[in-house]
């Protein structure tokens, strides 16, 4: 089974993407944005801090090749 931990460059990308979304939420106003926008912002920062990406785990479960 492949390791589910993210590499350092991917963790940095997740941090930058999450920070950009949070900056956009802050500039728009926390009361103005839809609650759905918080989901990727939280997941990106969580992935950057812990190295575990829920989105990659879910996509690996969906798109792995089944042994025949």
Secondary structure, DSSP 8 states (H G I E B T S, - for coil): ----B--HHHHHHHHHHHHHHHHHHHHH-TTTS-TTHHHHHHHHHHHHHHSB-HHHHHHHHHH-----
